[in-house]
């Protein structure tokens, strides 16, 4: 059988692609390499506890995405949750986003004045080269605030010096926020009415975690006649005369006219036959990922903090962020107890990734006690969840590598469409990943010419239509 659309990956992008194809009258085949759907947006369940991998707030500026979420889940399946997150630094909590009175009290009047003066200094003499994370953030917050609130955490996340991380990551994650906008927001002065994503104070959340969304989509798509096959890891995509032949690890083969691929863009060049040039193969090899593990510790509810998560900027511990799953949804935890998830940013094969679960649980417990986030001996049980290739790395050369691969696909493989976070090697939020899928399906079925590479690059990306497939290019 020849499929009009074959989808690689059953995460948010892949399942959204099938959802959109259904609306346009196309039945799809979805091949997922793992034993479950959802990708990094899955919800892990252990002994009745549910863990969100990385934390997923259901908030977007795009009405179309809200519509899809509401089509998949009923109104009773969603909770409207308050956003609360803080920064932990030198045994003090700082509200995030910034609240002027809180920051002033914690920093002290003299340090606060130094931070403001540092900000005005960079307004007068900004860093000349802002193509790396350090200079980009310092230009918007000043050097003192950068060193206090950004440098340590960012280097924990990526495991390299902040000058080696591209500015694109900062511009996507921090968006339009600057010190001045944060202060004006704290005093509720926002004449433009602009919604700054970093500053949202409420969000939707599925009562049983984000995996509930994609498990439901999976079941509904099966009921509608779509094929979704699990444990089907792709090992080769061969270009035939007028179609593609996709081969899985177990030797099964499938024909397709068009492929929507959310497999890592880094792996795509070496998977496609005939093989591309050495330059394209090298571009794939040079795209890097940061891996992730979470240690979940069960404690009594009254001993927990109210935040969704706390950013740990303390250099003396390895944990980068701590979630309280009970603050995301009371349905994720058990009555009278909650679960704290300590997030560690790692590389596959390094000391933490390879550490035995029992030792990781002991380390996490020790670090929470050291930070005074839990009382001594208050942890009741623990679990470890590992997630490879969680975050595409935005190093200083990533954009050029993406451009090489995207140009090759545009010229040689017009029927292969990268979508989603790993599929495009873009640090997309869930809504952006979904829109890459929606727009790609419309390009195939409706002959639209949406440039999916502009999604999450330009403010009004969902209204942009162009004729190219050019990759994002860093600006000088």
Secondary structure, DSSP 8 states (H G I E B T S, - for coil): -EEEEEEE--SHHHHHHHHHHHHTT---EEE-SSSSS-GGG-EEEETTEEEESS---B--S-HHHHHHHHHHS-GGGEEEEE--EEEEETTEEEEES--HHHHHHHH-HHHHHHHHHHHHHHHHS--S--SBHHHHHHHHH-HHHHHHHTHHHHHHHHSS-GGGBBHHHHHHHTTT--HHHHHHHHTT--TT----GGG--EEEEETT-HHHHHHHHHHHHHHTT-EEESS--EEEEEE-SSSEEEEETTS-EEEEEEEEE-S-HHHHHHHEES---HHHHHHHHH--EEEEEEEEEEEEGGGS-SSSEEEE--TTSS--EEEEHHHH-GGGS-TTEEEEEEEEEE-TTSHHHHS-HHHHHHHHHHHHHHTTSS-TT---EEEEEEEEEEEE--BTTHHHHHHHHHHHHHHH-TTEEE-SHHHHT----HHHHHHHHHHHHHHHHS-----GGGTTTSTTGGG---S---------
